[in-house]
Amino acid sequence: MKTSNKLILATLLVTTLTVIPFYLSHTFKKEVSETDNQNTFDSKNNDYNFENYVNQLENEVWQGLKELNISKESCLAKIKEIKATQSQDDALKNNPMISGVLSPNIITFAQSVISGCGINPDIVKIVSTNDPSPAFVDEYKILYINETELKSYSADAAQWVIAHECQHLIHDDINLRLAVHALLPQEFKNAWGQGNPDAPLNKLLLFSEIRADIGAALAQEKFALGYCEFAK
């Protein structure tokens, strides 16, 4: 088994870190323990195929959203509609989430990770924030960094944090959530993060975090090491 895949598998099985910690023991351990029976283990190469695993989770998400009369096609159309009205320049004006100025070193550090994830750093605006999260992104391709919080992690873990956020940009996760919310029946508008972890909206949230975790760790082996260090 590849070293990076060993790191990812070990961390998936034990991690308790995500934006929705309520679901981890229920879902991560259950889902990963079932991978042998879901064609995600390549017995020929004695390795896990995490891309197949992610694809299986995504299929489950869309099956669940069908219960709410939301299709992948309708989401993609809504995302296109949403993005047509977005402006990064406008989002930067009088933005209450922006506070202070980042050091040149942290900007260079973040740009190197962004590039390492296959994203052109020129399209991502990197700004400082006082939000307690070490880093997060929004739908405008703005990367917010709390430099103090990010520096509290090792260099490897900090790289993984940025790489994780890059995966949200790659998969347009924030706009996907906005699209799903816009298409939801009114009675489900406030249901995010509540109730059964297997409910369609909760599975979407968890899936986007798992995909970002795994995608970041697969991007480069040093990011996989950072994934393990972050989860300690």
NUDREN-829996 format. One record per residue (C-alpha): residue number from 1; z, x, y; chain. Coordinates in steps of 0.001 Angstrom, whole numbers, m for minus. Example, Ala and Ser with C-alpha at 12.3 -4.5 7.8 and 13.67 -1.06 7.14 Angstrom:
2
{atom 1 {7800 12300 m4500} 'A'} {atom 2 {7140 13670 m1060} 'A'} 
//
This chain:
232
{atom 1 {0 0 0} 'A'} {atom 2 {m872 1291 3475} 'A'} {atom 3 {2086 2549 5472} 'A'} {atom 4 {1401 109 8306} 'A'} {atom 5 {1279 m2819 5876} 'A'} {atom 6 {4578 m1785 4309} 'A'} {atom 7 {6122 m1733 7757} 'A'} {atom 8 {4712 m5146 8645} 'A'} {atom 9 {5808 m6749 5375} 'A'} {atom 10 {9305 m5302 5582} 'A'} {atom 11 {9722 m6444 9164} 'A'} {atom 12 {8371 m9937 8510} 'A'} {atom 13 {10902 m10386 5740} 'A'} {atom 14 {13946 m9384 7758} 'A'} {atom 15 {13162 m9939 11431} 'A'} {atom 16 {15129 m12423 13496} 'A'} {atom 17 {13289 m11807 16768} 'A'} {atom 18 {10861 m14294 18264} 'A'} {atom 19 {10716 m16831 21089} 'A'} {atom 20 {11739 m19474 18556} 'A'} {atom 21 {14454 m17863 16401} 'A'} {atom 22 {15494 m21232 14959} 'A'} {atom 23 {12487 m21158 12628} 'A'} {atom 24 {12503 m17622 11305} 'A'} {atom 25 {14776 m17774 8265} 'A'} {atom 26 {13141 m21061 7289} 'A'} {atom 27 {9530 m20053 7775} 'A'} {atom 28 {9009 m16259 7779} 'A'} {atom 29 {10854 m15706 4516} 'A'} {atom 30 {9343 m18794 2913} 'A'} {atom 31 {5776 m18050 4010} 'A'} {atom 32 {5812 m14338 3220} 'A'} {atom 33 {7452 m14892 m170} 'A'} {atom 34 {4565 m17184 m1073} 'A'} {atom 35 {1785 m14738 m192} 'A'} {atom 36 {1294 m13557 m3795} 'A'} {atom 37 {138 m17050 m4724} 'A'} {atom 38 {m2148 m17461 m1723} 'A'} {atom 39 {m4689 m14672 m2290} 'A'} {atom 40 {m3096 m12450 334} 'A'} {atom 41 {m2152 m9745 m2156} 'A'} {atom 42 {m4965 m7445 m3218} 'A'} {atom 43 {m3902 m6334 m6681} 'A'} {atom 44 {m6846 m3929 m6936} 'A'} {atom 45 {m5642 m1936 m3951} 'A'} {atom 46 {m1959 m2857 m4348} 'A'} {atom 47 {m1864 m4023 m753} 'A'} {atom 48 {m1340 m7120 1346} 'A'} {atom 49 {m4242 m8689 3225} 'A'} {atom 50 {m2498 m9892 6346} 'A'} {atom 51 {m5727 m11188 7864} 'A'} {atom 52 {m5987 m13689 5000} 'A'} {atom 53 {m2341 m14570 5503} 'A'} {atom 54 {m2885 m15261 9205} 'A'} {atom 55 {m6020 m17295 8452} 'A'} {atom 56 {m4075 m19427 5979} 'A'} {atom 57 {m1362 m20103 8529} 'A'} {atom 58 {m3979 m21036 11116} 'A'} {atom 59 {m5610 m23496 8732} 'A'} {atom 60 {m2227 m25135 8191} 'A'} {atom 61 {m1752 m25420 11952} 'A'} {atom 62 {m5059 m27212 12465} 'A'} {atom 63 {m4388 m29495 9506} 'A'} {atom 64 {m1090 m30446 11113} 'A'} {atom 65 {m2616 m31036 14535} 'A'} {atom 66 {m5083 m33432 12938} 'A'} {atom 67 {m2077 m35680 12339} 'A'} {atom 68 {m1849 m35920 16141} 'A'} {atom 69 {m5613 m36545 16433} 'A'} {atom 70 {m6176 m33065 17888} 'A'} {atom 71 {m9081 m31060 16496} 'A'} {atom 72 {m9997 m27418 16962} 'A'} {atom 73 {m13226 m28495 18639} 'A'} {atom 74 {m11429 m30686 21162} 'A'} {atom 75 {m9025 m27825 21940} 'A'} {atom 76 {m11840 m25356 22526} 'A'} {atom 77 {m13537 m27823 24855} 'A'} {atom 78 {m10283 m28389 26753} 'A'} {atom 79 {m9678 m24627 27024} 'A'} {atom 80 {m13129 m24201 28543} 'A'} {atom 81 {m12333 m26960 31022} 'A'} {atom 82 {m8965 m25397 31914} 'A'} {atom 83 {m10366 m21895 32371} 'A'} {atom 84 {m13045 m23171 34722} 'A'} {atom 85 {m10311 m23964 37242} 'A'} {atom 86 {m8295 m20751 36845} 'A'} {atom 87 {m8242 m17882 39336} 'A'} {atom 88 {m6251 m14705 38758} 'A'} {atom 89 {m6338 m13905 42476} 'A'} {atom 90 {m4893 m17305 43361} 'A'} {atom 91 {m2245 m16969 40654} 'A'} {atom 92 {m1062 m13694 42209} 'A'} {atom 93 {m471 m15278 45619} 'A'} {atom 94 {3126 m16318 46310} 'A'} {atom 95 {3891 m15973 42611} 'A'} {atom 96 {7661 m16485 42133} 'A'} {atom 97 {7613 m14518 38878} 'A'} {atom 98 {6530 m11317 40632} 'A'} {atom 99 {9335 m9163 41953} 'A'} {atom 100 {9391 m5499 42918} 'A'} {atom 101 {6928 m2750 42103} 'A'} {atom 102 {6308 m967 38818} 'A'} {atom 103 {6341 2808 38583} 'A'} {atom 104 {2938 4493 38125} 'A'} {atom 105 {4097 5815 34726} 'A'} {atom 106 {4845 2364 33318} 'A'} {atom 107 {1486 1055 34554} 'A'} {atom 108 {m319 3951 32865} 'A'} {atom 109 {1741 3359 29721} 'A'} {atom 110 {818 m331 29645} 'A'} {atom 111 {m2856 361 30346} 'A'} {atom 112 {m3020 2781 27411} 'A'} {atom 113 {m1640 121 25059} 'A'} {atom 114 {m3979 m2533 26465} 'A'} {atom 115 {m6912 m210 25859} 'A'} {atom 116 {m5584 605 22378} 'A'} {atom 117 {m5736 m3105 21558} 'A'} {atom 118 {m9420 m3215 22490} 'A'} {atom 119 {m8995 m4929 25867} 'A'} {atom 120 {m10547 m3632 29069} 'A'} {atom 121 {m7482 m2762 31210} 'A'} {atom 122 {m9430 m3688 34348} 'A'} {atom 123 {m9248 m7404 33522} 'A'} {atom 124 {m5450 m7425 33130} 'A'} {atom 125 {m3295 m7406 36240} 'A'} {atom 126 {33 m5637 35590} 'A'} {atom 127 {2940 m6721 37778} 'A'} {atom 128 {6708 m6329 38006} 'A'} {atom 129 {9133 m9152 37251} 'A'} {atom 130 {12871 m9758 37101} 'A'} {atom 131 {12481 m12121 34146} 'A'} {atom 132 {14845 m10992 31347} 'A'} {atom 133 {11974 m10599 28887} 'A'} {atom 134 {10664 m7018 28648} 'A'} {atom 135 {7099 m8322 29005} 'A'} {atom 136 {5014 m11476 28825} 'A'} {atom 137 {1563 m12713 29787} 'A'} {atom 138 {213 m15892 31322} 'A'} {atom 139 {m3053 m17780 31175} 'A'} {atom 140 {m4447 m15788 34116} 'A'} {atom 141 {m4428 m12453 32245} 'A'} {atom 142 {m1423 m11278 34217} 'A'} {atom 143 {975 m9000 32336} 'A'} {atom 144 {4524 m9223 33675} 'A'} {atom 145 {6820 m6292 32916} 'A'} {atom 146 {10541 m5958 33491} 'A'} {atom 147 {10561 m2169 33662} 'A'} {atom 148 {14300 m1849 33142} 'A'} {atom 149 {14209 m4037 30041} 'A'} {atom 150 {11104 m2369 28614} 'A'} {atom 151 {12610 1089 29071} 'A'} {atom 152 {15660 7 27075} 'A'} {atom 153 {13458 240 23965} 'A'} {atom 154 {12054 3349 22313} 'A'} {atom 155 {8530 4344 23301} 'A'} {atom 156 {7166 3023 19988} 'A'} {atom 157 {8955 m312 20320} 'A'} {atom 158 {7838 m653 23949} 'A'} {atom 159 {4238 m52 22886} 'A'} {atom 160 {4535 m2809 20306} 'A'} {atom 161 {5980 m5206 22907} 'A'} {atom 162 {2911 m4691 25110} 'A'} {atom 163 {579 m4824 22092} 'A'} {atom 164 {2144 m8140 21046} 'A'} {atom 165 {1411 m9602 24488} 'A'} {atom 166 {m2141 m8254 24279} 'A'} {atom 167 {m2663 m10322 21137} 'A'} {atom 168 {m1767 m13449 23094} 'A'} {atom 169 {m4537 m12494 25538} 'A'} {atom 170 {m7030 m11750 22769} 'A'} {atom 171 {m6438 m15140 21135} 'A'} {atom 172 {m6017 m17031 24418} 'A'} {atom 173 {m2731 m18418 23116} 'A'} {atom 174 {m1377 m19620 26448} 'A'} {atom 175 {m4497 m21624 27199} 'A'} {atom 176 {m4420 m22985 23644} 'A'} {atom 177 {m906 m24314 24233} 'A'} {atom 178 {m2000 m25802 27546} 'A'} {atom 179 {m4975 m27468 25852} 'A'} {atom 180 {m2873 m28899 23025} 'A'} {atom 181 {m321 m30201 25527} 'A'} {atom 182 {m3063 m31848 27564} 'A'} {atom 183 {m4453 m33557 24445} 'A'} {atom 184 {m1099 m34706 23100} 'A'} {atom 185 {m202 m38384 23052} 'A'} {atom 186 {2398 m39010 25762} 'A'} {atom 187 {5248 m39523 23304} 'A'} {atom 188 {4876 m35934 22053} 'A'} {atom 189 {4645 m34203 25454} 'A'} {atom 190 {8291 m33077 25334} 'A'} {atom 191 {8418 m32272 21626} 'A'} {atom 192 {7703 m28529 21826} 'A'} {atom 193 {10326 m26468 20016} 'A'} {atom 194 {12322 m29477 18876} 'A'} {atom 195 {13108 m30830 15437} 'A'} {atom 196 {11539 m29873 12119} 'A'} {atom 197 {10103 m26324 12054} 'A'} {atom 198 {7238 m27640 9923} 'A'} {atom 199 {6222 m30170 12590} 'A'} {atom 200 {2676 m29515 13907} 'A'} {atom 201 {3671 m28381 17412} 'A'} {atom 202 {6372 m26072 16113} 'A'} {atom 203 {4051 m24573 13530} 'A'} {atom 204 {1556 m23838 16310} 'A'} {atom 205 {4202 m22015 18353} 'A'} {atom 206 {5426 m20031 15379} 'A'} {atom 207 {1906 m19243 14206} 'A'} {atom 208 {909 m17799 17585} 'A'} {atom 209 {3952 m15503 17489} 'A'} {atom 210 {3361 m14406 13885} 'A'} {atom 211 {m314 m13731 14635} 'A'} {atom 212 {655 m11683 17698} 'A'} {atom 213 {3274 m9768 15700} 'A'} {atom 214 {888 m8914 12885} 'A'} {atom 215 {m2151 m8342 15105} 'A'} {atom 216 {m234 m5882 17255} 'A'} {atom 217 {1121 m4050 14236} 'A'} {atom 218 {m2335 m3819 12646} 'A'} {atom 219 {m3983 m2528 15827} 'A'} {atom 220 {m2489 944 15376} 'A'} {atom 221 {12 2409 12927} 'A'} {atom 222 {2293 3533 15759} 'A'} {atom 223 {2475 m102 16862} 'A'} {atom 224 {3567 m1061 13318} 'A'} {atom 225 {6359 1489 13578} 'A'} {atom 226 {7281 14 16946} 'A'} {atom 227 {7384 m3451 15361} 'A'} {atom 228 {10083 m2253 12954} 'A'} {atom 229 {12046 m533 15703} 'A'} {atom 230 {11875 m3598 17959} 'A'} {atom 231 {13188 m5826 15166} 'A'} {atom 232 {16288 m3690 14549} 'A'} 
//
